[in-house]
Amino acid sequence: MPLISLHDRAALAARFRTDPALHLFELGDLDDTLWPNTTWYTASPDSGHGPVALLYSGGDTPVLLAFARSADVPALESLLHDLRPFLPRRFTAGLPDGAERALAPDYAVERRTPLLRMLLTDGLPTEVAHETQPLTLDDVDAVRALLTESYPDSWFDPRMLADGGYVGVREDGRLVSVAGVHVHSPAQRVAVLGNVTTHPDARGRGLARACVTALCHHLAATTDHLGLNVRTDNAPAIRLYERLGFTTVATYNELVLGAAS
């Protein structure tokens, strides 16, 4: 079937709400702020079901998101195969394990990062003793500095500071720990936590736990589905999130792909 570009946000939301844990990012990208940077493709427009691929162009590097459960991976691979002529020469992708083979031989994998998708399933975590503070756009330089020192591979969208999507801990006036969101959509009632980090000099004292806990409580009023992504080899972070009530609901790969010629 030919590729179809989708433009109906309500129809897209209905598709993704059949499995919101898997499609948190796509639901968040339906918001007014992010929607203009999105292009959506499918090969099954009439059924209201079937895989959808999102190409997001709002950052420094384009991002392709195309998720599916195991039974739908063959249909997703067919969609990705047909999508190849429309993709940029280099991009980041979130795909089920092995789905990138549908992009060969046109694209080669430059980097692969296996990730867990975790969802808060056991109620809000218990408050902890450390004092946290909401962060604003006035804190953008401090957040950038902390991420540069403690999480240089992070992806940071300053706009999320304007929406109350970050909390932090300060000691002696210095920001030493933060937790934020990559997407937060009160309209779709979803959020994805991100950029959870603590300065190396302040680790091991529960500051990240305090920030994540405070942020979960802050988001609770506007969020029904609260998730996060974590590297499969980051055992300390996985243990922390499990203690806070997060459960693994999916696995996938974050890939950097480049044109093979």
MARTOR-589048 format. One record per residue (C-alpha): residue number from 1; residue in three letters; x, y, z. Coordinates in nm, 3 decimals. Layout:
BEGIN
@num NUM; residuo ALA; c1 X; c2 Y; c3 Z .
...
***
This chain:
BEGIN
@num 1; residuo MET; c1 0.000; c2 0.000; c3 0.000 .
@num 2; residuo PRO; c1 0.121; c2 0.356; c3 -0.060 .
@num 3; residuo LEU; c1 0.240; c2 0.574; c3 0.222 .
@num 4; residuo ILE; c1 -0.014; c2 0.816; c3 0.366 .
@num 5; residuo SER; c1 0.075; c2 1.132; c3 0.557 .
@num 6; residuo LEU; c1 -0.163; c2 1.179; c3 0.851 .
@num 7; residuo HIS; c1 -0.284; c2 1.520; c3 0.968 .
@num 8; residuo ASP; c1 -0.578; c2 1.446; c3 1.199 .
@num 9; residuo ARG; c1 -0.459; c2 1.483; c3 1.560 .
@num 10; residuo ALA; c1 -0.772; c2 1.328; c3 1.706 .
@num 11; residuo ALA; c1 -0.734; c2 1.019; c3 1.486 .
@num 12; residuo LEU; c1 -0.367; c2 0.988; c3 1.579 .
@num 13; residuo ALA; c1 -0.447; c2 1.022; c3 1.948 .
@num 14; residuo ALA; c1 -0.709; c2 0.748; c3 1.918 .
@num 15; residuo ARG; c1 -0.453; c2 0.513; c3 1.762 .
@num 16; residuo PHE; c1 -0.189; c2 0.580; c3 2.026 .
@num 17; residuo ARG; c1 -0.431; c2 0.556; c3 2.317 .
@num 18; residuo THR; c1 -0.479; c2 0.187; c3 2.244 .
@num 19; residuo ASP; c1 -0.129; c2 0.147; c3 2.395 .
@num 20; residuo PRO; c1 -0.033; c2 0.473; c3 2.570 .
@num 21; residuo ALA; c1 0.265; c2 0.324; c3 2.755 .
@num 22; residuo LEU; c1 0.433; c2 0.244; c3 2.425 .
@num 23; residuo HIS; c1 0.336; c2 0.573; c3 2.260 .
@num 24; residuo LEU; c1 0.401; c2 0.834; c3 2.530 .
@num 25; residuo PHE; c1 0.630; c2 1.040; c3 2.307 .
@num 26; residuo GLU; c1 0.389; c2 1.041; c3 2.013 .
@num 27; residuo LEU; c1 0.099; c2 1.147; c3 2.234 .
@num 28; residuo GLY; c1 0.310; c2 1.428; c3 2.379 .
@num 29; residuo ASP; c1 0.411; c2 1.544; c3 2.032 .
@num 30; residuo LEU; c1 0.045; c2 1.608; c3 1.947 .
@num 31; residuo ASP; c1 0.055; c2 1.922; c3 2.164 .
@num 32; residuo ASP; c1 0.040; c2 2.262; c3 1.993 .
@num 33; residuo THR; c1 0.404; c2 2.347; c3 2.073 .
@num 34; residuo LEU; c1 0.549; c2 2.033; c3 1.912 .
@num 35; residuo TRP; c1 0.288; c2 1.951; c3 1.647 .
@num 36; residuo PRO; c1 0.429; c2 2.191; c3 1.378 .
@num 37; residuo ASN; c1 0.759; c2 1.997; c3 1.385 .
@num 38; residuo THR; c1 0.596; c2 1.659; c3 1.320 .
@num 39; residuo THR; c1 0.519; c2 1.453; c3 1.009 .
@num 40; residuo TRP; c1 0.325; c2 1.129; c3 1.047 .
@num 41; residuo TYR; c1 0.318; c2 0.832; c3 0.809 .
@num 42; residuo THR; c1 0.119; c2 0.512; c3 0.788 .
@num 43; residuo ALA; c1 0.019; c2 0.251; c3 0.535 .
@num 44; residuo SER; c1 -0.316; c2 0.174; c3 0.701 .
@num 45; residuo PRO; c1 -0.519; c2 0.495; c3 0.723 .
@num 46; residuo ASP; c1 -0.870; c2 0.353; c3 0.708 .
@num 47; residuo SER; c1 -0.865; c2 0.098; c3 0.987 .
@num 48; residuo GLY; c1 -0.752; c2 0.333; c3 1.260 .
@num 49; residuo HIS; c1 -0.497; c2 0.069; c3 1.352 .
@num 50; residuo GLY; c1 -0.156; c2 -0.037; c3 1.233 .
@num 51; residuo PRO; c1 0.190; c2 0.118; c3 1.277 .
@num 52; residuo VAL; c1 0.258; c2 0.489; c3 1.249 .
@num 53; residuo ALA; c1 0.599; c2 0.649; c3 1.199 .
@num 54; residuo LEU; c1 0.671; c2 0.998; c3 1.332 .
@num 55; residuo LEU; c1 0.948; c2 1.215; c3 1.189 .
@num 56; residuo TYR; c1 1.022; c2 1.501; c3 1.431 .
@num 57; residuo SER; c1 1.229; c2 1.793; c3 1.303 .
@num 58; residuo GLY; c1 1.228; c2 2.032; c3 1.598 .
@num 59; residuo GLY; c1 1.581; c2 1.965; c3 1.726 .
@num 60; residuo ASP; c1 1.936; c2 1.975; c3 1.597 .
@num 61; residuo THR; c1 1.901; c2 1.620; c3 1.460 .
@num 62; residuo PRO; c1 1.578; c2 1.478; c3 1.311 .
@num 63; residuo VAL; c1 1.415; c2 1.201; c3 1.514 .
@num 64; residuo LEU; c1 1.222; c2 0.903; c3 1.378 .
@num 65; residuo LEU; c1 0.989; c2 0.724; c3 1.622 .
@num 66; residuo ALA; c1 0.817; c2 0.404; c3 1.512 .
@num 67; residuo PHE; c1 0.709; c2 0.168; c3 1.787 .
@num 68; residuo ALA; c1 0.509; c2 -0.154; c3 1.775 .
@num 69; residuo ARG; c1 0.443; c2 -0.462; c3 1.981 .
@num 70; residuo SER; c1 0.589; c2 -0.791; c3 1.857 .
@num 71; residuo ALA; c1 0.285; c2 -0.895; c3 1.653 .
@num 72; residuo ASP; c1 0.293; c2 -0.568; c3 1.458 .
@num 73; residuo VAL; c1 0.668; c2 -0.550; c3 1.392 .
@num 74; residuo PRO; c1 0.644; c2 -0.704; c3 1.040 .
@num 75; residuo ALA; c1 0.394; c2 -0.435; c3 0.938 .
@num 76; residuo LEU; c1 0.617; c2 -0.170; c3 1.094 .
@num 77; residuo GLU; c1 0.920; c2 -0.297; c3 0.903 .
@num 78; residuo SER; c1 0.720; c2 -0.276; c3 0.579 .
@num 79; residuo LEU; c1 0.629; c2 0.083; c3 0.663 .
@num 80; residuo LEU; c1 0.993; c2 0.171; c3 0.737 .
@num 81; residuo HIS; c1 1.109; c2 0.011; c3 0.413 .
@num 82; residuo ASP; c1 0.870; c2 0.228; c3 0.213 .
@num 83; residuo LEU; c1 0.965; c2 0.537; c3 0.415 .
@num 84; residuo ARG; c1 1.335; c2 0.527; c3 0.319 .
@num 85; residuo PRO; c1 1.315; c2 0.783; c3 0.031 .
@num 86; residuo PHE; c1 1.162; c2 1.040; c3 0.267 .
@num 87; residuo LEU; c1 1.419; c2 1.019; c3 0.546 .
@num 88; residuo PRO; c1 1.709; c2 1.262; c3 0.605 .
@num 89; residuo ARG; c1 2.066; c2 1.150; c3 0.552 .
@num 90; residuo ARG; c1 2.131; c2 1.125; c3 0.925 .
@num 91; residuo PHE; c1 1.886; c2 1.095; c3 1.211 .
@num 92; residuo THR; c1 1.817; c2 0.944; c3 1.551 .
@num 93; residuo ALA; c1 1.554; c2 0.673; c3 1.574 .
@num 94; residuo GLY; c1 1.355; c2 0.489; c3 1.838 .
@num 95; residuo LEU; c1 1.270; c2 0.143; c3 1.698 .
@num 96; residuo PRO; c1 1.193; c2 -0.210; c3 1.819 .
@num 97; residuo ASP; c1 1.496; c2 -0.436; c3 1.826 .
@num 98; residuo GLY; c1 1.590; c2 -0.542; c3 1.473 .
@num 99; residuo ALA; c1 1.345; c2 -0.313; c3 1.293 .
@num 100; residuo GLU; c1 1.634; c2 -0.107; c3 1.156 .
@num 101; residuo ARG; c1 1.703; c2 -0.390; c3 0.910 .
@num 102; residuo ALA; c1 1.410; c2 -0.254; c3 0.708 .
@num 103; residuo LEU; c1 1.618; c2 0.059; c3 0.637 .
@num 104; residuo ALA; c1 1.914; c2 -0.136; c3 0.497 .
@num 105; residuo PRO; c1 2.106; c2 -0.108; c3 0.272 .
@num 106; residuo ASP; c1 2.026; c2 0.265; c3 0.248 .
@num 107; residuo TYR; c1 2.117; c2 0.335; c3 0.612 .
@num 108; residuo ALA; c1 2.384; c2 0.205; c3 0.847 .
@num 109; residuo VAL; c1 2.372; c2 0.205; c3 1.227 .
@num 110; residuo GLU; c1 2.631; c2 0.439; c3 1.377 .
@num 111; residuo ARG; c1 2.528; c2 0.391; c3 1.740 .
@num 112; residuo ARG; c1 2.287; c2 0.163; c3 1.924 .
@num 113; residuo THR; c1 2.158; c2 0.217; c3 2.279 .
@num 114; residuo PRO; c1 1.920; c2 -0.046; c3 2.421 .
@num 115; residuo LEU; c1 1.654; c2 0.113; c3 2.644 .
@num 116; residuo LEU; c1 1.375; c2 0.014; c3 2.878 .
@num 117; residuo ARG; c1 1.044; c2 0.199; c3 2.874 .
@num 118; residuo MET; c1 0.917; c2 0.215; c3 3.232 .
@num 119; residuo LEU; c1 0.576; c2 0.333; c3 3.349 .
@num 120; residuo LEU; c1 0.470; c2 0.448; c3 3.695 .
@num 121; residuo THR; c1 0.226; c2 0.174; c3 3.798 .
@num 122; residuo ASP; c1 0.238; c2 0.151; c3 4.177 .
@num 123; residuo GLY; c1 0.106; c2 0.493; c3 4.280 .
@num 124; residuo LEU; c1 0.302; c2 0.805; c3 4.363 .
@num 125; residuo PRO; c1 0.638; c2 0.748; c3 4.533 .
@num 126; residuo THR; c1 0.677; c2 0.843; c3 4.897 .
@num 127; residuo GLU; c1 0.803; c2 1.192; c3 4.966 .
@num 128; residuo VAL; c1 1.165; c2 1.217; c3 5.086 .
@num 129; residuo ALA; c1 1.344; c2 1.458; c3 5.315 .
@num 130; residuo HIS; c1 1.557; c2 1.659; c3 5.070 .
@num 131; residuo GLU; c1 1.419; c2 1.999; c3 4.979 .
@num 132; residuo THR; c1 1.351; c2 2.041; c3 4.608 .
@num 133; residuo GLN; c1 1.260; c2 2.355; c3 4.415 .
@num 134; residuo PRO; c1 1.071; c2 2.409; c3 4.090 .
@num 135; residuo LEU; c1 1.297; c2 2.545; c3 3.818 .
@num 136; residuo THR; c1 1.214; c2 2.812; c3 3.560 .
@num 137; residuo LEU; c1 1.366; c2 2.967; c3 3.249 .
@num 138; residuo ASP; c1 1.582; c2 3.177; c3 3.482 .
@num 139; residuo ASP; c1 1.764; c2 2.852; c3 3.565 .
@num 140; residuo VAL; c1 1.848; c2 2.753; c3 3.207 .
@num 141; residuo ASP; c1 2.221; c2 2.827; c3 3.241 .
@num 142; residuo ALA; c1 2.246; c2 2.636; c3 3.568 .
@num 143; residuo VAL; c1 2.066; c2 2.334; c3 3.419 .
@num 144; residuo ARG; c1 2.289; c2 2.338; c3 3.111 .
@num 145; residuo ALA; c1 2.601; c2 2.357; c3 3.327 .
@num 146; residuo LEU; c1 2.491; c2 2.064; c3 3.544 .
@num 147; residuo LEU; c1 2.399; c2 1.849; c3 3.244 .
@num 148; residuo THR; c1 2.733; c2 1.927; c3 3.078 .
@num 149; residuo GLU; c1 2.920; c2 1.808; c3 3.385 .
@num 150; residuo SER; c1 2.711; c2 1.510; c3 3.490 .
@num 151; residuo TYR; c1 2.510; c2 1.399; c3 3.182 .
@num 152; residuo PRO; c1 2.684; c2 1.517; c3 2.864 .
@num 153; residuo ASP; c1 2.477; c2 1.289; c3 2.637 .
@num 154; residuo SER; c1 2.148; c2 1.439; c3 2.755 .
@num 155; residuo TRP; c1 1.888; c2 1.600; c3 2.529 .
@num 156; residuo PHE; c1 1.763; c2 1.927; c3 2.679 .
@num 157; residuo ASP; c1 1.470; c2 2.138; c3 2.560 .
@num 158; residuo PRO; c1 1.466; c2 2.467; c3 2.756 .
@num 159; residuo ARG; c1 1.097; c2 2.514; c3 2.674 .
@num 160; residuo MET; c1 1.017; c2 2.250; c3 2.934 .
@num 161; residuo LEU; c1 1.145; c2 2.484; c3 3.204 .
@num 162; residuo ALA; c1 0.875; c2 2.733; c3 3.111 .
@num 163; residuo ASP; c1 0.604; c2 2.473; c3 3.172 .
@num 164; residuo GLY; c1 0.718; c2 2.376; c3 3.521 .
@num 165; residuo GLY; c1 0.868; c2 2.052; c3 3.397 .
@num 166; residuo TYR; c1 1.187; c2 2.061; c3 3.605 .
@num 167; residuo VAL; c1 1.269; c2 2.042; c3 3.974 .
@num 168; residuo GLY; c1 1.612; c2 2.058; c3 4.136 .
@num 169; residuo VAL; c1 1.814; c2 2.058; c3 4.454 .
@num 170; residuo ARG; c1 2.054; c2 2.341; c3 4.536 .
@num 171; residuo GLU; c1 2.336; c2 2.335; c3 4.787 .
@num 172; residuo ASP; c1 2.518; c2 2.656; c3 4.875 .
@num 173; residuo GLY; c1 2.343; c2 2.823; c3 4.584 .
@num 174; residuo ARG; c1 2.465; c2 2.566; c3 4.330 .
@num 175; residuo LEU; c1 2.229; c2 2.337; c3 4.138 .
@num 176; residuo VAL; c1 2.348; c2 1.982; c3 4.213 .
@num 177; residuo SER; c1 2.057; c2 1.759; c3 4.106 .
@num 178; residuo VAL; c1 1.766; c2 1.781; c3 3.862 .
@num 179; residuo ALA; c1 1.480; c2 1.583; c3 3.713 .
@num 180; residuo GLY; c1 1.285; c2 1.705; c3 3.413 .
@num 181; residuo VAL; c1 1.051; c2 1.603; c3 3.134 .
@num 182; residuo HIS; c1 1.114; c2 1.538; c3 2.767 .
@num 183; residuo VAL; c1 0.744; c2 1.572; c3 2.688 .
@num 184; residuo HIS; c1 0.449; c2 1.675; c3 2.901 .
@num 185; residuo SER; c1 0.101; c2 1.705; c3 2.758 .
@num 186; residuo PRO; c1 -0.182; c2 1.794; c3 2.995 .
@num 187; residuo ALA; c1 -0.417; c2 1.770; c3 2.696 .
@num 188; residuo GLN; c1 -0.320; c2 1.406; c3 2.636 .
@num 189; residuo ARG; c1 -0.240; c2 1.353; c3 3.007 .
@num 190; residuo VAL; c1 0.101; c2 1.196; c3 2.945 .
@num 191; residuo ALA; c1 0.456; c2 1.282; c3 3.046 .
@num 192; residuo VAL; c1 0.800; c2 1.131; c3 2.995 .
@num 193; residuo LEU; c1 1.063; c2 1.204; c3 3.259 .
@num 194; residuo GLY; c1 1.418; c2 1.277; c3 3.149 .
@num 195; residuo ASN; c1 1.750; c2 1.439; c3 3.234 .
@num 196; residuo VAL; c1 1.755; c2 1.289; c3 3.581 .
@num 197; residuo THR; c1 2.106; c2 1.352; c3 3.709 .
@num 198; residuo THR; c1 2.315; c2 1.451; c3 4.008 .
@num 199; residuo HIS; c1 2.656; c2 1.616; c3 4.009 .
@num 200; residuo PRO; c1 2.930; c2 1.354; c3 4.070 .
@num 201; residuo ASP; c1 3.032; c2 1.532; c3 4.392 .
@num 202; residuo ALA; c1 2.680; c2 1.492; c3 4.538 .
@num 203; residuo ARG; c1 2.584; c2 1.137; c3 4.438 .
@num 204; residuo GLY; c1 2.485; c2 0.859; c3 4.673 .
@num 205; residuo ARG; c1 2.268; c2 1.074; c3 4.899 .
@num 206; residuo GLY; c1 1.924; c2 1.028; c3 4.745 .
@num 207; residuo LEU; c1 1.905; c2 1.363; c3 4.566 .
@num 208; residuo ALA; c1 1.791; c2 1.216; c3 4.233 .
@num 209; residuo ARG; c1 1.525; c2 1.016; c3 4.419 .
@num 210; residuo ALA; c1 1.403; c2 1.338; c3 4.579 .
@num 211; residuo CYS; c1 1.385; c2 1.518; c3 4.245 .
@num 212; residuo VAL; c1 1.200; c2 1.236; c3 4.068 .
@num 213; residuo THR; c1 0.958; c2 1.201; c3 4.359 .
@num 214; residuo ALA; c1 0.883; c2 1.573; c3 4.369 .
@num 215; residuo LEU; c1 0.835; c2 1.586; c3 3.993 .
@num 216; residuo CYS; c1 0.597; c2 1.288; c3 3.995 .
@num 217; residuo HIS; c1 0.385; c2 1.461; c3 4.257 .
@num 218; residuo HIS; c1 0.390; c2 1.785; c3 4.058 .
@num 219; residuo LEU; c1 0.278; c2 1.608; c3 3.739 .
@num 220; residuo ALA; c1 0.012; c2 1.391; c3 3.903 .
@num 221; residuo ALA; c1 -0.271; c2 1.642; c3 3.857 .
@num 222; residuo THR; c1 -0.222; c2 1.660; c3 3.479 .
@num 223; residuo THR; c1 -0.094; c2 1.309; c3 3.399 .
@num 224; residuo ASP; c1 -0.254; c2 0.967; c3 3.375 .
@num 225; residuo HIS; c1 0.045; c2 0.796; c3 3.213 .
@num 226; residuo LEU; c1 0.389; c2 0.888; c3 3.348 .
@num 227; residuo GLY; c1 0.689; c2 0.709; c3 3.201 .
@num 228; residuo LEU; c1 1.060; c2 0.728; c3 3.139 .
@num 229; residuo ASN; c1 1.336; c2 0.563; c3 2.937 .
@num 230; residuo VAL; c1 1.653; c2 0.421; c3 3.090 .
@num 231; residuo ARG; c1 1.952; c2 0.240; c3 2.944 .
@num 232; residuo THR; c1 1.943; c2 -0.135; c3 3.000 .
@num 233; residuo ASP; c1 2.298; c2 -0.123; c3 3.140 .
@num 234; residuo ASN; c1 2.218; c2 0.147; c3 3.399 .
@num 235; residuo ALA; c1 2.143; c2 -0.092; c3 3.684 .
@num 236; residuo PRO; c1 2.149; c2 0.171; c3 3.965 .
@num 237; residuo ALA; c1 1.895; c2 0.389; c3 3.784 .
@num 238; residuo ILE; c1 1.670; c2 0.090; c3 3.709 .
@num 239; residuo ARG; c1 1.675; c2 -0.011; c3 4.077 .
@num 240; residuo LEU; c1 1.590; c2 0.347; c3 4.178 .
@num 241; residuo TYR; c1 1.294; c2 0.365; c3 3.941 .
@num 242; residuo GLU; c1 1.166; c2 0.024; c3 4.048 .
@num 243; residuo ARG; c1 1.176; c2 0.135; c3 4.413 .
@num 244; residuo LEU; c1 0.977; c2 0.443; c3 4.317 .
@num 245; residuo GLY; c1 0.703; c2 0.231; c3 4.156 .
@num 246; residuo PHE; c1 0.803; c2 0.218; c3 3.789 .
@num 247; residuo THR; c1 0.761; c2 -0.106; c3 3.592 .
@num 248; residuo THR; c1 0.921; c2 -0.208; c3 3.262 .
@num 249; residuo VAL; c1 0.656; c2 -0.216; c3 2.988 .
@num 250; residuo ALA; c1 0.868; c2 -0.232; c3 2.668 .
@num 251; residuo THR; c1 1.220; c2 -0.246; c3 2.533 .
@num 252; residuo TYR; c1 1.357; c2 -0.077; c3 2.224 .
@num 253; residuo ASN; c1 1.673; c2 0.069; c3 2.073 .
@num 254; residuo GLU; c1 1.776; c2 0.430; c3 2.031 .
@num 255; residuo LEU; c1 1.979; c2 0.439; c3 1.712 .
@num 256; residuo VAL; c1 2.182; c2 0.691; c3 1.521 .
@num 257; residuo LEU; c1 2.155; c2 0.608; c3 1.151 .
@num 258; residuo GLY; c1 2.343; c2 0.755; c3 0.858 .
@num 259; residuo ALA; c1 2.303; c2 0.719; c3 0.484 .
@num 260; residuo ALA; c1 2.522; c2 0.437; c3 0.361 .
@num 261; residuo SER; c1 2.637; c2 0.629; c3 0.055 .
***
